[in-house]
Amino acid sequence: MRKFIAMLAIVGFLVGYIALAATIGSMLVDAPRWIQLIYFVIAGILWAFPLKPIMDWSGRGGNA
């Protein structure tokens, strides 16, 4: 059950994160390419950090 809850949390987070990142990215259409590059590199890496605690929690045994 723990892995199922974690899967739902991860999918929900990613859907929201992708929508937010794409919305912000669409505002950068007229920005210089180097600003777009920096934004998308940061946005492409940043999503993993909030998910680490969820993945750690789902991998633990017992009650938490």
ChimeraX attribute file (.defattr): number of C-alpha atoms within 10 A of each C-alpha:
attribute: neighborCount
match mode: 1-to-1
recipient: residues
	/A:1	7
	/A:2	15
	/A:3	14
	/A:4	10
	/A:5	11
	/A:6	19
	/A:7	15
	/A:8	11
	/A:9	15
	/A:10	17
	/A:11	11
	/A:12	11
	/A:13	15
	/A:14	15
	/A:15	11
	/A:16	12
	/A:17	15
	/A:18	14
	/A:19	12
	/A:20	13
	/A:21	15
	/A:22	14
	/A:23	11
	/A:24	14
	/A:25	15
	/A:26	11
	/A:27	10
	/A:28	14
	/A:29	10
	/A:30	9
	/A:31	10
	/A:32	9
	/A:33	11
	/A:34	9
	/A:35	12
	/A:36	17
	/A:37	11
	/A:38	11
	/A:39	15
	/A:40	16
	/A:41	11
	/A:42	11
	/A:43	18
	/A:44	12
	/A:45	9
	/A:46	12
	/A:47	15
	/A:48	11
	/A:49	9
	/A:50	11
	/A:51	16
	/A:52	12
	/A:53	12
	/A:54	17
	/A:55	15
	/A:56	10
	/A:57	15
	/A:58	17
	/A:59	12
	/A:60	11
	/A:61	8
	/A:62	6
	/A:63	6
	/A:64	7
